[in-house]
Amino acid sequence: MAARANFSIHVAKENLKFSAAHFIAYPGFREPLHGHNYQVGVYVEGRLAKTGYVIDFGLIKKLTKEIVDRLDERTIVPANSDCLTIDGPKDGVVRIRYENDEFVLPAADVCIVPIVHSSAEELARYIWEELAAALGARGALKLVTTMEISVAEGPGQSAHYRNSTGGI
């Protein structure tokens, strides 16, 4: 067996999902507010530990579920948008403005995420970053070389974000 050989695991459990509303907006264009039933998958590559694992399936499932639960049944608002003005949460509401349109939503129904657009691609990167940070904080990335997150908006339609863990 080669000294640098990698193994991989893939987790795509039914409960790694979230339902959320969103809209894509950029200067000159805004989609109508709509929603998806998103499904998340996690692919991890790395070297085997003495335990025989790359990383524990249970840990990946637990941490990913915590991340998707924060997005579930919310309206996803991209905090770094180049065309939305976000005011709040203040007085129990979040106000979102795009040109002449204004959305006023209960603050508890909103998840403001540090992304530019609420696309499946950027949500995959966000989930990757959150999962990598959570795993890194637990010292669980020592042998992990690469992670990939998939976010499906529906059957047969998914975006993927893959990156080196960079020794987090």
LOMIZA-613674 format. One record per residue: residue in three letters; y, x, z of N, C-alpha, C in turn. Coordinates in steps of 0.02 Angstrom, whole numbers, plus 50000, padded with zeros to 5 digits. Example, Ala and Ser with C-alpha at 12.3 -4.5 7.8 and 13.67 -1.06 7.14 Angstrom:
<rs>
ALA497165066050390497755061550390498355066050390/SER498885064250354499475068450357500025064550394/
</rs>
This chain:
<rs>
MET499415004250000500005000050000500625004450000/ALA501115002849959501735006749954502135006150019/ALA502445011650039502835011850102503425007050100/ARG503705005650043504305001450037504134994350014/ALA503504992450017503304985849994503644980350035/ASN503834975150002504154969450035503674963550034/PHE503734959550085503394953150090503934947850090/SER503744941550081504244936250082503964929950114/ILE504424925950140504254919350164504724914350132/HIS504504908250127504924902850099504854896850145/VAL505424894150167505424888250209505834882850174/ALA505524877150161505854871550129505574865150160/LYS505694864250223505424858550260505834852350246/GLU505514846550251505844840250238506444839050284/ASN506424841650345506964840450392507564845250384/LEU507514849950337508084854450324508524851250270/LYS508834845850290509234841850244509854839350279/PHE510334837250239510934833950266511214829250213/SER511504823950237511844819150193512584819950206/ALA512964820850154513674822050163514074819650103/ALA514694817850118515174816050065515584822250049/HIS515824822449988516254828049967516594826149901/PHE517054830349882517334830049814517554836949795/ILE517474838649732517704844949706518434843849683/ALA518864848549702519564848149680519804855149662/TYR520164855449609520524861549591521154859349555/PRO521644863649546522284861449516522174857649451/GLY522414851449450522354847249391521734842849387/PHE521294843349436520674839449433520424837949504/ARG520214831649514519884829649576519344824549560/GLU518734826049583518194821149578518324815449627/PRO518034809649614518034804449665517614806749725/LEU517804804249783517404805449843516714802249832/HIS516184806149843515504803749834515044807749880/GLY514414806249881513954809749926513304811649894/HIS512944815949931512284818149910511824818449971/ASN511184818149957510674819650007510424826649991/TYR510724831550024510584838550010509924840850042/GLN509564845250008508954848350035509054855850033/VAL508884859150088509004866350095508344870050098/GLY508314875750064507734880250066507964887250085/VAL507524890850118507674897750140507124902250116/TYR507314907650082506844912650058507054919350089/VAL506584922750121506734929050156506244934350132/GLU506514940250115506104946050097506204951450148/GLY505684955450159505754961050205505094964650215/ARG505104969150262504504972950279504154969650338/LEU503514970750344503134967850399503264971450464/ALA503354967550517503394970350584502684971650608/LYS502624974850665501954976150694501594969650711/THR501994964250717501704957650732501374954550671/GLY501504957450612501234954550550501714949750517/TYR502304948850546502814944350518503364948250483/VAL503674945250433504334947450409504844944650458/ILE504774938250471505184934750520504814928350538/ASP504904926050597504544920150621504774913850585/PHE504304910150556504474903750523504854899150571/GLY504624898850633504924894350682505654895750694/LEU505834902150695506544903950706506964901950646/ILE506714903050586507084901050525507184893450525/LYS506654889650541506714882350541507214880050593/LYS507184882750653507624880750708508354882150691/LEU508514888250670509204890050657509494886450596/THR509084885750544509324882150484509444874750501/LYS509014871850540509114864850561509764864050600/GLU509914868750645510544868350682511144868650635/ILE511114872650583511664873250535511744866850495/VAL511194864250467511254858150425511444852050467/ASP511244851950531511434846350574512194845950583/ARG512534851650581513274851550587513604848450526/LEU513254848450469513524845650406513304838350395/ASP512794836350431512484829850418512944824050437/GLU512974819150391513364813050400514104814550413/ARG514354819350375515064821250378515354821350308/THR516014821550305516354822950243516524830350245/ILE516274834150196516384841350194517064842650162/VAL517484846250199518164847950176518214855550172/PRO518394858150113518444865450106519104868150134/ALA519054871850189519644874350224520074879050182/ASN519754882650135520104887750096520314885350026/SER520334878850017520514876049952521194878449929/ASP521264879449863521904881449835522334875549814/CYS522094869349827522484863549806522484857749855/LEU522124858449910522124853249962522564855350020/THR522904850550049523264851650111522884847850165/ILE522694851550217522284848550270522694848750334/ASP522784842850363523164842150425522694839250478/GLY522574843150529522144840850583521554845250593/PRO521134843250637521144836750671521744836250718/LYS522054830350715522624828750756522634821250769/ASP522714819450832522704812350852522074808750828/GLY521514812450827520874809450810520734808650736/VAL521174811150693521074810450621521194817150586/VAL520934817450525521074823050479521384819950417/ARG521944822650397522284820450335522174825850282/ILE521944823550224521824828050168522234825550110/ARG522644830050083523074828150027522904832249965/TYR522884828649908522814831849843523314828449797/GLU523804832049774524334829249732524594822749762/ASN524494816949730524744810549756524234806649797/ASP523644809549807523114806149844523104808549916/GLU522924803949961522854805750031522234802350059/PHE521834806150094521254803650131521414804350204/VAL521294799150242521364799350315520684797450344/LEU520374802350377519694801450402519654802750476/PRO519214799150511519114800750582518894807950589/ALA519184811550635519024818750644518284819850656/ALA517964815350691517244816150706516814815550643/ASP517084812850589516704811850527516824817450477/VAL517194822650497517384827950451517094834550475/CYS516864838650427516664845450441517084849950396/ILE517554853450426517984858050388517624864750385/VAL517464866850324517034872650312517444878150279/PRO517354884550298517754890050269517514891950198/ILE517624887350151517454888450081518054886050039/VAL518054887549975518604885549930518464878749899/HIS517834877549880517624871249849516994868949885/SER516894862449888516294859849920515714859149871/SER515624864249830515074864349781514424866449815/ALA513874864849784513224866949810513184874549814/GLU513494877949765513494885249765513834888049827/GLU514424885449842514784888049900514464885749966/LEU514154879949967513794877750026513184882350038/ALA512854884549985512294889149992512534895750023/ARG513104898249999513374904550028513564903550101/TYR513884897950117514074896450186513464896250232/ILE512944892750211512334892350251512014899250258/TRP512024903250204511764910150208512144914050261/GLU512804913750259513214917550307513084915250379/GLU513034908750390512904906050457512204908150482/LEU511714907750437511034909650457510984917150469/ALA511284921150426511274928450437511604930350503/ALA512164927150519512504928550582512064926550642/ALA511754920750638511324918350693510714922950702/LEU510414924950647509834929450651510044936350676/GLY510614938850651510874945250673511024945350747/ALA511304939950773511464939550844510844939850887/ARG510274938050858509634938250895509234944550880/GLY509524949150841509174955250823508584954050778/ALA508594948550741508014946450701508044948650628/LEU508534952850609508594954850540508384962150528/LYS508084965250577507924972350572507514974250511/LEU507034970050494506594971550438506734967250377/VAL507224962750382507404958350326507864962050279/THR507684962050215508094965450165508534960650124/THR508284954750112508634949950069508484942850093/MET508994938650088508904931450100509194927650042/GLU508894921950029509154917349978509144910350007/ILE509684906749996509744899750017509804895549955/SER509414890149953509494885249899509764878749930/VAL510214875649893510494869149913510414864549853/ALA509984859449861509874854649807510274848349821/GLU510634846049770511004839749775510554833849760/GLY509994835249730509504830149713508914833649681/PRO508384830049668507784833049637507954836549572/GLY507724842749565507824846449503508514849149491/GLN508934849249543509624851449534509844855149596/SER509814861849594509984865749653510394871949635/ALA510754874249685511134880549680510824885449729/HIS510874891849712510564897049753511084902549768/TYR511044905249829511444911049847510964916149877/ARG510964922049847510494927449868510914933649880/ASN510764937149936511124943249950510704947549996/SER510864953949995510564958650042510834957050112/THR510424958050161510654956850229511084962650254/GLY511064968350220511514973850235511444976650306/GLY510874975850336510764978650403511144975250458/ILE511254968750450511624964950502511254965350567/
</rs>
